[in-house]
Amino acid sequence: MAVQFAHQSSSLAARPIPRIPALDALRGVAVLAVFAYHLDWFWIPGGFLGVDLFFVLSGFLITTLLLAIPVERPLRIAVAEFFTRRSRRLLPALLLLLITVSAWAAWFADPDHIAHLRAQSIGSLFSVANWVFIAEGVTYESAASDPSVLQHTWSLAIEEQFYLLWPFLIGMCVVRRVRARWVVLFTTLLAVGSAITMAMWAAAGDMNTAYLGTFSRIHEILIGCLGAFAVAHLSTRSRRRAASAIPPRWLVTGGIVASAAVMAWAMATLTPTATAYYRGGSIIFSIASLSLIVLLVLWRPPGGPLLRSRILRWVGGISYGLYLWHWPIILWLTPASTPWGGLTLDAIRIAAAFALATASFYLLEVPIRRGGWEFLPINTRAWWRALPVAVGLVLTSLLVSTGAAASQTQAATNDAVALPDHILGSQVGVNKVILVVGDSVPNELMSALADQADLRNIQLVPLAFGGCSAVGLFQVDDQGNAFSWSRRCTDVVDLQEQAIANYQPDIVVWYSNRERFGIRTDNGDVLLAGSEEHASEVVAAIAETRDRLTSGGNELVIVEPVPKAEETAGACSINHEASGCSHDLDQLQSFAWLNATLRNVAAASNRVRIVTVNDALCPGGPPCATAERDGTVIRPDGVHIADEAEDWFAGVLLDRIL
């Protein structure tokens, strides 16, 4: 017998359900959980599951609306009305956010910190942000260490991609009276396939695609869709049967409590990096969420004590705007940009996000959904005429405001870290293999080092990258902001391990001063240079790097970084006392601290040797004066070796290493 939903037929058509206030409260729970997670509150490590709850709710509610399409209504008109409502609901607030982001990019943001914003903002505008982040290798976990101001829009993109096809499918099934059992079976198979896809991506080690991919996440939305089918069926059956078919109150209450308990347990235990989430955790949470939704809709519309809260229901009402604004606010209001920190800063962030979301809801979102304002009515025709213009204006503002950063994005891409595609130095009669890791100083010296290595029958493996430390920590400047290259530098750890395994070097040379810089931890904590927390974290990383770089049984030679010299080129040549220049006291102290740390870490291992080149580059000791060789300034920018002096210095360096 076919599953029957309404009208004593086997079609999908169903009566619309009344508004359930408890579902608004569930939205409030979802957005507050995500907010708490992004504030890094330790007691809710699974707060990211608020997005999963949004997915299930969205699938349930949208499918419920689609099932209420009158069977006699033309499909074209029904679907057009759906997309009109959907666009009026979502686009105004999103466009406002993107306009604000473009203004921030144009007037406030450092171009170094918005290098990828152009592609990300366009992806957000056209609902493909999740695929942009996947293509760029931006993980959900990097929201803590290297955040994008639009990173949270990945979930909106998945929903919109899903709803490009789903209304046509369900509308067609309703209008053409397709048997319900086939639609339910098809939806179930899609959900199972999506869950398997998530598990397979995770098993293959690609957690990023597993988490952000459309095909690996739509099972949560589809589970909500299945719930809508079930409610339509059960509602119809209850109208045909006696009231005795209603389950006992204690059974409903028990189901609600059990579902809520499973959800709470998941939010207290699961993390987006744990394999348990990808191997069934998301399914369990989604099913528990759906069970709670179905029980509330059918037999307990007011909800329990928590879901009856008017405040929580109000939060649910503005949840979309709150979700849009909370993440940029967290990134814009930081300990580096404000005089606050800790719970005080969190309270200010919360207040600012709520203020923006409330203003957006009452002044923009609600009026547009209801047809505009008294002074500016917006009917359906006016809406579809105005929308392309608004999107075009937003797109133009995004392109203009991110123009300066686009070239930096390409430069960063061209300078991406990777294993070398060929070995330098001697190719025959090799005496030793030397692997060089570090920052831009050895990187720019590599050609001269290769020539000198060839003369000594040495093979050279280049693995030094501009701006990157040897320890591979995520670097920030003195204000706590990331550099445009910060993310790629975290890849050097894996590359070092691969290079040691592939090339089996006799000596590894470590030449870098970037360990002096502030860092951002995996938890998103900014540790500025000079603080005790920074020193503790970096010392541990240096010791770990020492062990990694000697893991092949080789010798490790650490070249002590030389403090900056007086510049004869660049801005510092005009003002030596400027921050970061050669005579800056903090800069001198940071070099002294780093060299002392390197010596202490080296002393703890008989495989590590310290080499100094201070006598060649800073003969008078710090603060280093301008040193010359044969009339040529050795370090014109205070750091890097002049072209004319590279061969000389490369020979000196290799001799001391050997």
N, C-alpha and C positions, 0 to 999 in steps of 0.2 A: 504493500500500500504506500502510496506517495506521501511524503511529509506535507501536511496541510498547514498553511499559515493564515489564510483568510478566505472569505467568500466561498467556503466549502469547496475550494479548488486546490490544485497542487501547485499553483503559481506562487511567486514570491511576494506578491502584494500584501501589505499589512497596514493597519491603522497607525497613525502617528501616536507616539506616547507623549504624555504631558511632560513639562519641564520638571526635572528631578533636582531639587536644591542640593541634595547630598552629593551629586556629581560635581557641582561647582566647588564644594568643599574638597572633593578629591583632587580637583585641579589645583586648589590651593596647597594641598599636601605635596603634590608633585613639584610645583615651582619652588616651594620653600625648601624641599629636600635638595634640589639642584643648587639653589642659592647657598645653602649651608655647605654643600660639598665644595663649591667653588671658593668659598671663604676658608676652606681647609679646616673645618671644624672636625676634630679627631673622632668624635662620638658617632659620626654618620659616614663611615668610609664608603658606604653603598648609596650615597645620596644621588649619584649619577643615574640610579634607577628611576628617578623622577621622570626622566625622558621616556623610559620604557612604559611608565604609567600613562604618560601623555599619548604615546603611540596606541596603546590599547583603548584608551578613552576615545581617541580620535577615530579609530576604526569602527568602534561601536556606534558612536553618535552619527557619523557621516553615513554609514550603511543604514542606520535606522531612518534617517531622512530620505535616503534613496528608495527604501522599501515602501515609503508612504506615497510614492508617485502614483497618481491615479492611473489605472490601466488604460483608460480611454485618452490619456494625455499624449500628444505627439512626443516622441523621444527627443527630437531636436529642440523643442521648446523646453522640455523638462531639464535636459542637460544644460542648456543655455542659462536657465534660471539658477541652476546649481552653481555654475561657475561665476555668475554675477554675484550671488551671495558670498561665495568663497573669496572672490577678489576684493569685494567691499570689506570683508572681515579682516583680511590679512595684509593687503598691500599698503594701506595708508600708514600704518605704524612702521612697517618695514622701510618704506620710502623715507619717512622722517628720520629713522635711524641712519640710513645710508647718507642722507644729506648732512647729518650731524658728523658722521665719520669723515666725509669728504672735507668738511670745514676743519675738523681736527687735523687731518692730514695736510691741509694746505697751510694752516696758520700756527699750529702748535707742535706737531710731531716732528722729530728729527727724521730726515729722509732715510738714515741708516736703519731706522726701526720700522719702516713701512715698505721694505723692499718688495714684499710679496702681496701688498694690499690691493694692487690693481686687479690681479686675477681673482683674488678672494672676494673682492667687492662685486665684481661682475658675476662671479659664480653665485653669490648671495642674491643678487638682483634677479637672476634668471633660474634660480632654484637648482643649481648644480654644485653648490659649495662643497658638498661632501666629496665629490669626485675631484674637485680642485685640490682639496687637502690631501687626498690619497695620492694624486699625481705629484704633489710637492713633498710628500713624505712627512706631512704634518700629522702627528699622532694626537689622540685625545689626551694622553699623558703629558705631551709637550705644552698643554694649556698651563701647566704649572711652571715649567722651566723656560719656555719660549712662546709666550702666548700671542695669538692673533686676535685683534679686537673683534673680529667677526667669526671666530672659531665656533661659536655656539650655533651658528646658522646651519650647520651640517644637518641637524635633525629636521629643521623646517624644509630643507631641500628634499630629504627622503620622503616626507609626507606629500609634498607637492608633486614629486615624480610619480608617486603611487596613485594620486588622485587625478592624474592626467588620463588614465585609462579606466580606473575602477567605476566611475559614474556611467561611462558608456556601457560597460559590461553589465552592471546591475540594472541600469535603466532599460537596456535591451531585453534582459531576462524578465523584468516586470511587465513591460509593455507587451512582449510576445508570449507571456504566460509560460515561460520555460519551467519545467518541473523542478521543484525546489531541491529534491534530493541530488540532482546532478550539479547544481550550483554549489551546494554544501560540500559535495565530494571534491569538486574542482578546487574550492577554496582551501579545503583541508590538505589536499596534495600540494598546493602552492606553499602553504605554511610549513609543512614537513620538509619540502625541498629547500626552503629558505633557512630553516634551522640546521639542516645538514650542511648547507653551504657555509654557514657561520662556523660550525664545528670543523669543517675541512680547512677553511682558511686559517683558523687558529692552530690546528694541528700542523699545518705547513709552516708555522712561525710568522705568518702575516696577520698579526693582531690588528693592524691598522685597517686593512680592508675588511676584516671580520667585524670590526666595530663600526666603521663609517660607511661601509658599502650598502647600497640600496638593497641588493638581492639577499644579503646576509641579515638584514634587519626587518624586512617587511613581514616576517612571521609574527611579530608582535602586533602590527596593525591588523593582520589577517585574523589573529586570534580574537581581536575586538570585533571584527566583521562577523566571525562565527557566533559570537555572543549576541549580535543583533539578530541573526537568523533564529537563534534559540529563543530569544525573548519574543519575537514575532510569533513563533510556533506556540510557546507556552501561554502567551496572552490569549491567542485564539482558542486554544483548548480549554483554558479556564473559563472563557465566556460560554462555552458549550456545555461545561460540566457544572455540577453543583458546587456550592461554596465549600463543601466538605473536602474538595480537592486541594484547597489551600493548605500547605504544610503547617504543622504546629509552630507556635511562636518560638518555643525553645529551640526548635530545629533551625529556624531561620537565624535566630540570634547566635546559635553555636556556629553556623556556617560563616556568618559575618566575622565573628571573633577569630575563628580559625584562619580565614583568608587574611585578615589584617595581621595576625601573628606571623604568618609565613612572609608577608611583605615586610614587616618590621625586622624579622630575622635576616632577610636578604639584605636590607639596607644597612644592617649592623655588621655584616660579615663579608659580602661580596665586594670585589674591586674590579675595575676594568682591565687589570693586568693579570687577574687570576684565571686559570684555564677553566675553573668550575663555572664561571659565568657563561663561557662559550660552549660548554658541554652539558647544557641542560639548565643552567642557572637562569638564563633569560626566559626560557620556556616556563619553568616553575613559577617565576615571579609574574609573568604575563598571565598564566592561568589563574593564579591566586587573585590578581587584580581583576580579571574578568569575572571570577566567581563573586567577588565583592560587588562589582557593578550590577550583575544580574540579580543578586539577592536584594540590592537596594532598589532597583527599578521595579521588580515584581512584587515584593512583599514588605519593604521597609523604606519607602521614599524619604521619610524625614532623616533617616540615618541614626546613628548612635549619638551619645553625648558630644563626641568630638565633631562629627559631621553636621551637627545641628548648630554649630557655632556660626553666628552671623558674620563675625570677623573673618573666619576662614572661608566662608562662602563669598564674601566680598573680595578676598584675596584671589579666589578662584576666578571671579569675574574679570579681574584685571591681569590675570596670570600671563596672558600672551604678551602684553606690554612689559610686564615685570621680567619675563624671560628675555625679551629683546634687550632691555636696558641694564639688567644687573651685571652682565659680564663686562661691557665697556666701562661701567662705573668702577668695577673692581680694578681694572687695568689703569684707569685714569687717576684714581685716588689711591696712591701708594705711600708707604713710609718715605720714599724718596721725593715724592711730589707734594707732600703735605707735612705738617709738623706733628702728625699723630701716628699712632701705631696700636697694635693689639686690638682689644675689644672696643676701644674708643673709635678707632678707624673703622672697624666693622660696623659699628652703630651708625656712623656717618654715611658709609656706603649704602647701608640698608635704607636709611632715610632718603638719600638722594635717589636711589632706584625706585622707591615707592612714590616719591614725588613726581618723577618723570613719567612713570607708568600711569599714575592717576590722571595727570594732566593729559597725557595722550589718549586715555580711555574716554574721558568726559568731553574733551574739547575737540577731538579729531575722530576717533574710532566710532563712537556711538552716533554722532551726527551723520557721518557718511553712511553708516549702515541703515539709518532711518530716513535717508533721502536728502541729506544736506542740512544747511542752516536756513534760518528765516531770510537772511539777506542773500543766500546763495543756494537755492534748491538744486539738487543733483538727481535727476531721474535716470532711468536705465540708459537711455540714449546719450544723455550728457556724460554719464559715467564712462561709457565705452569710447566716447570722443576725447575725454580729458585724460584717460589712463595712458594712452601711448605718448601723449605730450609730457605727462609727468615722468614716465619712465625714461623718455629721451633726455629730459632735463637732468634727472638724477644721474643717468649714465654719463652725460657730458661733464657734470661736476666731478664725478669719480675719476674720469680719464684725465681731466685737467689737474686735479689736486694730487694725483699719484704719478704725474708725468716724470717728475725728477727722480722718483724712486725706480722707475721702470728700467733705466739704464743700469742702475746698481744691481737690480735683480739679475740682468743678463751677465754682468761682470761676476757676480757671485756664482752663477751657474757655470761660467767658463772656468772659474777657479775652484771648482768643486774638489773635495778631497777624494783620492782614489789611489789604489796601488799603482806603481809605475808600470808603464807599458814596455819599457826597455831598461836595461841595466847600463849604468855609466862606467867610465873608466876602462880598465884593461879587459880585453875579451879573450886573451890567450895568456898562458903561463901565469895564472892568477895566484898570488901569494896569500892574499887575505880578501875576505868579503866584509865590507863595512856598511852597516845600515845607519842612515842619518835621520834623526827625528828632531822636530823643533819648530821654530817659527820662521818669520820672513828673513831673518839674518842668514841662516844657512841655506834657505830656499833660494835667495838671490845670489848666493855664492856658489851654487851647485855646478854651474858650468866651469868655473875656475877650479873647483874641487875635482871635477871629473878629469880635467887636463892633468892636474898634479897626480891624481890617482893612477892615471895611465902610465905616467913616468915611473911609478913605483910598483907596477904590476898589481895594482889593487882594483878590485871591483867595487863599485859604489851603488848602493840602493837608495835612491832619493825618496824620503818620506817626511819632508818638512813642508809646512804650509803657512802662508802668510796669515798672521793674526791668530794662529792656533798655538796653544800651549802643548807641551808633550804629555800632560796628564789628561787632556781631553775634557776638562770641565767647561761648563757653559759660562762664558764670560759676560760681565756687565761693566759699564763705565762707572765713573764716580757718582753718578746720579741713580745708579741701579738699572739703567736701560741697557737692553741687549744691543750688540753690534749686529750689522747685517750678516756677518759670517759666523755668529755665535753657534747656531744650530749645527752647521756642517762640521765645526771643530769637535763636536762630541763624537763624531764617527772615527776619530783617529785611534781610539783604543782598539777597536776591532781590526783596523788596518795594521796596527803594530803587531797584534797577535798573528795575523795572517802572514805578514812579511817575515817574521821570525820563523814560522813554520815552513814557509815556501823557500826562503833563501838561505836559512841556517847560517846567519852571519857569524864571523869570528868576533867582531866588535860592533857594539851599538853605540853611536855617538848621540848624546842628548845636549842640544844647544837651544835654549829658549829662555826668554825672560817674561813670557806672558802669564806665568804662574803668579805674578805679582798682582794681577787684576782681581777685582771683585767677582763674585760668582753668584749664580742662581742655582739652588739645589733642585733635586728632582721633586721636592715638595713645594717648590715655588718660593722658598725663603731667599731673600736677597741678603747676601753676606758681603758687606763692603770691605774693601782692602783696609787693613789696619785694625780691624776688630778681632777680638779673641775668637769669636765663632769662625771667622774666615781663616785665621791662622790654623785652628784645629782641623778644619775640613781640608785645607790645602796640604798640610803636613801629612795627613793620612793618605791623601791622593798621591803625593810624591813618593811615599813609602810603597804604596801599592804599584805605582808605575815602575819603581826600581825593581820590584819582584817580577813584574811582567816583562821588562826589558832584559832580564837575565834568565828568563825561563828556559832558554835554549842552551844553557850551560856556557854562554858566551861572556865576554868581558863587557862591562858598561863603562863608558868614559863620559863623564859629565863636564861640559865646558862651562865654567862660571860665567854668567852673563856680566857684561861690563856696563857700568852706569853710563848714562847718556853723556855725550860730549857737548861742548858749546857749538851751536849750529851756525853754519855759515850760509845756509839756505833754508828757506821756509819762514813761517811766521815767528818761530822762536829766535831766529837770527835778529829780529827786530826788538823783541822783548824777552830777554833771557829769564826774567822773573815770573813769566806767565805760568799758570798751572800746567804741569806735565813737561815743562822744559827742563833743561839740564841743571839749573840751580835751584829747582823746586825742592824744598827740604823733604817733603813727603816722598818724592820720587827717589831721592838718595837713600832714605831710610828703607824704602821698599826693596831696593836692590841689596842693601846690606842684610835685611832680614832673609831674603830669598837665598843669598849665597851662604849664609850661616845655616839655614835649613838644609840646603843641598849637601853641605859638608857633614852635617850630623847624620843625615840619612845614608850618605856614602860610607861613613865610618862603621856602620852596622853590618856591612857586607864585604867579604874579601874579594868579591868579583867587581867591585866598583872603584873607580879611580877618578880623582878630580884633576882637571887641567885648567890652567889659568892663562889668559892672553892679555891680562891687564897691562903688562909692561909694553905690549905692542900698541894697544889702543888707548890706554890711559896712563902714560908713563909717570905722571906726577901724582897719581892717586885722585880719588874723588874729592871735590867736584872736578870732573875731567875737563881740561883745557883743550883747545883745538890742536890736535896732533897732525903733523905733516910728514910725508915721506917723499923725498926728491921734489919738494915744492908743491906736492898735491895734498890737499886736505883729505885725510883718510876716511873720516866719517862726516861728510858735509851736512847731513841731516841730523847728526848726533847719534845715529844708530847704525845705519847700513854702510857697508864698505863701498867706497868710490870705485867706479869701473877700472880706473887706472891702477888701483892698489889691490884688486881682487887676486891676481895671480900670486903676488907676494904674500898676501895674508893667507891664502889657501895653502901655500907651501908651509908657512909657519904653523898653521893649525894642524895639518896632517902630520908633520914631523913630531909635534908634541903628543898627538893622539897615538902615534906608533911607538 
